[in-house]
Structures are given as C-alpha cells and as structure tokens.
Amino acid sequence: MNTREDTVRLATRGSDLALRQATAVKDRLETRRRTVELVEVETTGDQLRDDLIRRLGKTGAFARALDEAILDGDCDAAVHSMKDVPTEAMDDLVVAGIPERATAGDLLVTPDGTPFSELPEGATVGTASLRRKAELLAARPDLDVLGVRGNVDTRIEKLLAPHRQREHERRVEAAEDGEESEDDADGGDEEMDFERTPQEWFEGLTEIERRSLEREVDDEFDAIVLAAAGLERIGLDRHVHTEELPPEQFVPAPGQGAIAVTAHDDAFATTLNDALDHPRTRVETTVERVVLEELGGGCVAPMGAYAVLEGGYVHTSVRVLSEDGTEEVSATRDLPVERHPEAARDLAAELADDGAAELIERARDADEEAKRAT
C-alpha cells in the first residue's frame, strides 16, 4: 500500500455523483485523523455507449476498474454504488464498509409535476434500467419506455430540453408580437405569466434548466425514472418536479441507495469497517444481495429486492419480471434477523421454484441471442 497510516487513496469514478459519494467517505475517514486522497479512475462503463453497457453488465462496466486499482497497488480502497458491486468476491477484496443508506427507491421526474397516474396514455418514459422498464410496463402497459443514458444531470437535461426550449420560443415570440399577442391570447393558460420578459424568465430558471436550453434534442420524454439517492446526493431533488414511486410496487435494485467501500481483506478492512459501517444498512443490503446472488439475475433479468430491518425481522420484498412486465414472480416475507443470510437464501430458493429461475433463464437466453446477432 501507499502509507495507510498517513494517506488513504480512494478510487472513484469521475462523475459528479461518484465524487460526492467518495467525498462523503473521505470526510468520514478524515475525522479519524487520516489524510485521504481521491483518485479518479475511468471505468469501462464510462467509455461505453448505447446497449453495449448492458451486454457487459453494470457490475463489469462500473466496478472492476476501481477494484483493479486496489489490486494493482494504485489505491487502498474504492468507493462504489452498492448496486454496481458484483455479488461474487474479487480475489482477496471485501466490502469493508457500508455507510448508512440514503433513500432506496425510485423517483419519477417530470418537466411539470405530472404524477405517474396522470401521465397521458402512451407517454414516453426514459430509463436505463431493465428493472425500471419492466416495473413501469407492469403498472402502465400503455407507456412507451425508451432508454436514456448519461449521468443524473445529463438525463434530467435530456428530459427538460424540448419542454423548456419550446417555452422559451413561445415567450420570445410573444415578446416580439407585443400587446397584440397578449390580447389575442385572451388569458389562455399557456400565456398567463408572459408578463415577465424572456430575460426575466431565464433568470428565474435553475442552472440545470438553463443548460437544457442549449442541449440538442434527440428523443422527447414525458418523464424519466431515476434513483432517489442520486438526485438527493447531488442536490437536484430540490430543483426538479419529482414523485416518489412506492418501493412496494417499484421494488428497488438490490443495494440501491447504499455505498460500498471495497479493500483488501486484511487489518485495514477492519479499520474501514469501524469507521464507516452502518449495521442496519449492512443487514438490509446483505439480504438483498444474497437473494440476487442465489437467483443469479444480475443485469440480465429485471429484478428488485428491498429489505427493511424492523425489530427482530427483516421485511423483504422481491420481484422478478419479464422484460415487458407481463409476467412476474414476487414475494414479501419477514425474515428473522438472527439468521438473515440463510433466510434470504431460502426465500430465493422458494422464488426460483415458483418460476423466477425460468424467467431469469429466458432472459439470459434472449441476452445471449442478442449478443450473437451483433
């Protein structure tokens, strides 16, 4: 290692969200009188575009390069989004620390605050997640669910761009037409606040709305779905219209909202555990990841697992779906906390026997066929 007693080198991706997560870990460690350095590592997932990332799998795309920086001796630990960390251990590395989890569920983000139930029939909703796509279609088969890539702020800009650009054009046209346009509008809803000049309206926009005015429009979305934790950590939840999707129905990905810090399985891992680990979050994410590991869905099949520690039990919901949301196998159980890993394996076996294994196998076959076709 470098000099763990003096400087701890933390590997992280370079996105705004990843850096904020790594900085939160850095701040915690520095309270233990350690100097911490963030080391930005470009991952395969940062280089890929379109459907290539799905074929590699998120765990391969976003986690491997960070952990390899530890194995190569370039870093002492790595900070991941827990949902990107493979369930299978990598050489002699362990998940040494799991800080307290942020909100685990998903948010619907819209340009104007339209709730999910009131999205127009055939509305276009963007997501990069197989699970979210399947859960959206299970709830609303009429929706047109399209892929949307990029960091959290990029996706929101893609959502806002056509809506804010059209509004800007209307305001400029109204200002150029002057009072005649206002008289002709006769108080219509779209014209009601045109008392402000285009410049005054622009100055009232948030920074992300201003950036959306400059973005080239490809696909137009009525809404997108994102992890609540990502928006919260970069502070965008306060600047866009959101609706919390119920986690009982839109079951989150295993580990969603949690941060994982990996390191060599040695005394330093114990140090990290003492400084960072949140026991409740450790129990909850262990249940979710054991179910994921036993079922073997990974990035191939739409699957959610969500556990909440309640007294002596871990209330656990699992949902495995077909990609189009028309088929699913699901269960909700209260697992005893004293044997939560074993109980999670039993739950996974039950789901597999009930048809989850068949759904996952079909998804894997379809994925392999898609790979051969390209």
C-alpha positions in Angstrom: 0.0 0.0 0.0 1.0 3.6 -0.2 1.2 4.6 3.5 -2.1 3.8 5.1 -1.1 5.5 8.4 -0.6 8.7 6.5 -2.6 8.9 3.3 -5.5 6.7 2.2 -6.1 6.7 -1.6 -9.7 6.2 -2.5 -10.5 5.1 -6.1 -13.7 6.6 -7.5 -15.3 7.3 -10.8 -15.2 10.9 -12.0 -18.9 11.7 -12.3 -20.4 14.3 -10.1 -22.4 11.7 -8.2 -19.5 9.4 -7.7 -17.3 12.2 -6.5 -19.9 13.3 -4.0 -20.2 9.8 -2.7 -16.4 9.4 -2.4 -16.1 12.8 -0.7 -18.7 11.7 1.9 -16.5 8.7 2.6 -13.4 10.9 2.6 -14.9 13.2 5.2 -15.8 10.3 7.5 -12.3 8.9 7.3 -10.6 12.3 7.9 -12.4 12.6 11.2 -10.2 9.6 12.2 -7.1 11.8 11.7 -6.2 10.4 8.3 -5.3 12.2 5.1 -7.5 11.0 2.3 -6.8 11.4 -1.4 -9.4 10.8 -4.1 -8.1 9.1 -7.2 -10.3 9.3 -10.3 -10.4 6.1 -12.3 -12.1 5.8 -15.8 -14.1 2.6 -15.9 -15.3 0.6 -18.9 -18.8 1.8 -18.3 -17.7 5.4 -18.7 -16.4 4.6 -22.1 -19.3 2.6 -23.5 -22.4 3.8 -25.2 -25.9 2.6 -26.0 -26.7 -1.1 -25.4 -23.0 -2.2 -25.1 -23.1 -1.5 -21.4 -26.0 -3.9 -20.9 -24.1 -6.7 -22.6 -21.1 -6.3 -20.4 -23.2 -5.8 -17.3 -23.1 -3.0 -14.9 -21.0 -4.9 -12.4 -18.4 -5.4 -15.1 -18.8 -1.9 -16.5 -18.5 0.2 -13.4 -16.9 -1.7 -10.6 -14.0 -3.8 -11.9 -11.6 -0.9 -12.8 -11.9 0.6 -9.4 -11.2 -2.7 -7.6 -8.3 -3.4 -10.0 -6.7 -0.1 -8.9 -6.6 -1.7 -5.4 -5.1 -4.9 -6.6 -2.5 -3.1 -8.7 -1.5 -1.1 -5.6 -2.5 2.3 -7.0 -5.2 2.7 -4.4 -6.0 1.5 -0.9 -9.8 1.3 -1.2 -12.6 2.0 -3.7 -16.0 3.7 -3.4 -18.8 2.2 -5.3 -22.6 2.5 -5.6 -23.5 -0.8 -3.9 -25.9 -1.8 -6.7 -22.9 -1.9 -9.1 -20.8 -4.2 -7.0 -20.6 -7.9 -8.1 -22.0 -10.4 -5.6 -19.1 -12.7 -6.3 -15.9 -11.6 -4.4 -13.0 -10.3 -6.5 -9.8 -12.1 -5.4 -9.0 -11.1 -1.9 -11.2 -8.0 -1.7 -14.1 -7.5 0.6 -16.8 -4.9 1.1 -15.2 -3.4 4.1 -17.6 -0.5 4.8 -21.2 0.2 4.1 -22.3 3.7 5.4 -25.9 4.4 6.2 -28.1 4.1 3.2 -29.9 7.0 1.6 -33.4 6.7 0.1 -33.5 3.3 -1.6 -36.4 3.9 -4.0 -37.0 5.5 -7.4 -38.3 8.9 -8.3 -40.4 9.9 -11.3 -39.1 13.2 -12.7 -41.3 15.3 -15.0 -41.0 18.8 -16.5 -44.2 20.0 -14.9 -45.1 17.8 -11.9 -47.5 15.5 -13.6 -48.0 12.4 -11.3 -47.4 8.9 -12.6 -51.1 8.1 -12.6 -51.9 11.1 -14.7 -49.2 10.7 -17.4 -51.1 10.7 -20.8 -51.8 7.4 -22.5 -48.8 6.4 -24.5 -46.5 8.7 -22.6 -42.8 8.3 -23.3 -40.8 7.5 -20.1 -37.0 7.2 -20.1 -34.9 4.8 -18.1 -31.6 3.0 -18.4 -32.7 0.1 -16.2 -34.3 -3.2 -17.3 -35.9 -3.5 -13.9 -37.5 0.0 -14.1 -38.7 -0.6 -17.6 -40.4 -3.9 -16.6 -42.0 -2.3 -13.5 -43.2 0.7 -15.4 -44.8 -1.5 -18.0 -46.3 -3.8 -15.4 -48.1 -0.8 -13.9 -48.8 1.0 -17.1 -48.7 -1.2 -20.3 -49.6 1.8 -22.4 -46.3 3.6 -21.7 -43.6 3.9 -24.3 -40.4 3.2 -22.3 -37.2 4.2 -24.0 -33.6 4.0 -23.0 -31.8 7.2 -21.7 -28.1 7.3 -21.0 -25.8 9.6 -19.2 -25.1 10.9 -15.7 -28.0 12.0 -13.5 -27.8 15.7 -14.5 -27.4 14.7 -18.2 -30.6 12.6 -18.1 -32.5 15.4 -16.5 -31.3 17.9 -19.1 -32.5 15.5 -21.8 -35.9 15.4 -20.2 -36.2 19.2 -19.8 -34.7 20.3 -23.1 -37.6 20.1 -25.5 -40.1 21.4 -23.0 -38.0 24.4 -21.8 -36.9 25.2 -25.4 -40.5 25.3 -26.6 -41.5 27.5 -23.7 -38.6 29.8 -24.5 -39.6 30.1 -28.1 -43.2 31.0 -27.1 -42.0 33.7 -24.8 -39.7 35.2 -27.3 -42.5 35.2 -30.0 -44.9 36.8 -27.5 -42.4 39.5 -26.6 -41.8 40.2 -30.3 -45.5 40.4 -31.0 -46.1 42.7 -28.1 -49.5 43.6 -26.7 -51.4 42.3 -29.8 -50.3 38.8 -28.9 -51.4 39.2 -25.3 -54.8 40.5 -26.4 -55.2 37.6 -28.9 -54.2 35.1 -26.2 -57.3 36.2 -24.2 -55.8 34.9 -21.0 -55.1 31.4 -22.1 -53.4 29.1 -19.6 -50.1 29.0 -21.6 -49.9 32.8 -21.8 -50.8 33.7 -18.3 -47.4 34.5 -16.9 -46.0 36.2 -20.0 -45.8 39.4 -18.0 -42.2 38.6 -17.5 -39.7 39.3 -20.3 -37.8 36.3 -21.7 -34.7 37.5 -19.8 -36.6 37.7 -16.5 -38.0 34.2 -17.1 -34.5 32.9 -18.0 -33.0 34.5 -14.8 -35.7 32.6 -12.8 -34.6 29.2 -14.1 -32.4 26.7 -12.2 -29.0 26.0 -13.5 -30.0 22.7 -14.9 -32.9 24.3 -16.7 -30.6 26.8 -18.3 -28.3 24.1 -19.5 -31.2 22.2 -21.0 -31.9 25.2 -23.3 -28.6 24.5 -25.0 -28.9 20.8 -25.4 -29.6 19.2 -28.7 -32.9 17.2 -28.6 -33.0 13.6 -29.8 -35.8 11.7 -28.0 -38.5 13.6 -26.2 -39.6 12.3 -22.9 -42.7 13.0 -20.8 -40.9 11.7 -17.7 -37.8 9.8 -16.6 -37.2 7.5 -13.6 -34.1 7.7 -11.5 -32.8 6.5 -8.2 -33.8 8.9 -5.4 -30.4 8.7 -3.8 -28.6 10.0 -6.8 -30.8 13.1 -7.0 -30.5 13.7 -3.3 -26.8 13.4 -3.2 -26.2 15.9 -6.0 -29.0 18.2 -4.7 -31.2 18.1 -7.8 -34.2 16.7 -6.0 -34.9 20.3 -4.9 -34.8 21.8 -8.4 -37.0 19.4 -10.4 -40.5 18.1 -10.1 -40.4 14.6 -8.6 -42.8 11.9 -7.3 -41.7 9.1 -5.1 -42.6 5.7 -6.6 -43.8 3.3 -3.8 -41.0 0.8 -3.2 -43.5 -2.0 -2.5 -44.6 -1.7 -6.2 -41.5 -0.4 -7.8 -39.1 -2.6 -5.9 -35.6 -1.1 -6.0 -32.5 -2.8 -7.2 -30.5 -4.8 -4.6 -28.3 -2.4 -2.7 -29.8 0.7 -4.3 -29.1 3.9 -2.3 -26.2 2.4 -0.5 -22.4 3.0 -0.9 -19.9 0.2 -0.7 -16.2 0.6 0.1 -14.0 -2.2 -1.0 -10.5 -3.0 0.2 -8.0 -5.9 0.7 -9.3 -8.5 3.2 -6.8 -7.5 5.9 -6.4 -5.3 9.0 -7.1 -2.2 7.0 -10.6 -3.5 6.1 -11.3 -3.8 9.8 -10.2 -0.2 10.2 -12.6 0.9 7.4 -15.4 -1.2 8.9 -15.0 0.5 12.3 -15.1 4.0 10.7 -17.8 3.5 8.1 -20.1 0.6 8.6 -23.8 1.1 9.5 -25.0 -2.2 11.0 -28.7 -1.7 9.9 -27.7 -1.0 6.3 -25.3 -3.9 6.3 -28.1 -6.3 7.3 -30.6 -4.9 4.8 -28.2 -4.9 1.8 -26.9 -8.4 2.8 -30.4 -9.8 2.5 -30.9 -8.1 -0.9 -27.6 -9.2 -2.3 -27.9 -12.8 -1.1 -31.2 -13.0 -2.9 -29.6 -11.6 -6.0 -26.7 -14.0 -5.8 -28.8 -17.0 -5.3 -31.2 -16.2 -8.2 -28.3 -15.1 -10.4 -30.3 -12.4 -12.2 -27.6 -9.8 -12.2 -28.0 -7.3 -15.1 -29.7 -9.9 -17.4 -33.2 -10.1 -15.9 -35.4 -7.4 -14.4 -35.3 -7.9 -10.6 -35.8 -5.9 -7.5 -35.1 -6.8 -3.9 -35.8 -4.4 -1.0 -35.2 -5.2 2.7 -36.0 -3.1 5.8 -35.0 -4.1 9.3 -38.0 -3.9 11.6 -37.2 -5.1 15.2 -36.3 -8.8 15.1 -37.2 -9.2 11.4 -36.1 -8.0 8.0 -39.2 -7.2 6.0 -38.2 -8.2 2.4 -39.8 -7.7 -0.9 -38.6 -9.4 -4.1 -39.9 -9.0 -7.6 -38.6 -10.8 -10.8 -40.2 -9.9 -14.1 -40.2 -10.5 -17.8 -38.7 -7.6 -19.7 -42.1 -6.4 -21.0 -43.6 -6.6 -17.5 -46.3 -9.1 -18.4 -45.0 -11.9 -16.2 -43.6 -11.8 -12.7 -42.8 -13.9 -9.7 -42.8 -12.0 -6.4 -42.9 -12.5 -2.6 -42.9 -10.5 0.6 -41.5 -12.1 3.7 -40.4 -11.2 7.3 -37.0 -12.9 7.7 -35.6 -13.5 11.2 -32.6 -11.1 11.7 -30.6 -13.6 13.6 -30.3 -15.8 10.5 -30.9 -13.3 7.8 -28.4 -14.6 5.2 -29.8 -18.2 5.5 -33.4 -17.0 5.4 -32.6 -14.9 2.3 -31.2 -18.0 0.6 -34.4 -19.9 1.5 -36.5 -17.1 0.1 -34.5 -17.1 -3.1 -34.9 -20.8 -3.5 -38.7 -20.5 -3.0 -38.9 -17.8 -5.7 -36.8 -19.9 -8.0 -39.1 -22.9 -7.6 -42.1 -20.6 -8.2 -40.9 -19.6 -11.6 -38.2 -16.9 -11.1 -35.5 -19.2 -12.3 -37.4 -19.8 -15.5 -37.9 -16.1 -16.1 -34.2 -15.4 -15.5 -33.1 -18.3 -17.8 -35.3 -17.0 -20.6 -33.8 -13.5 -20.1 -30.3 -15.0 -20.2 -31.1 -16.9 -23.4 -32.5 -13.7 -25.0 -29.4 -11.8 -24.0 -27.1 -14.4 -25.5 -29.1 -14.4 -28.7 -28.8 -10.6 -28.9 -25.0 -10.8 -28.4 -24.7 -13.4 -31.2 -26.7 -11.2 -33.5 -24.2 -8.3 -33.3 
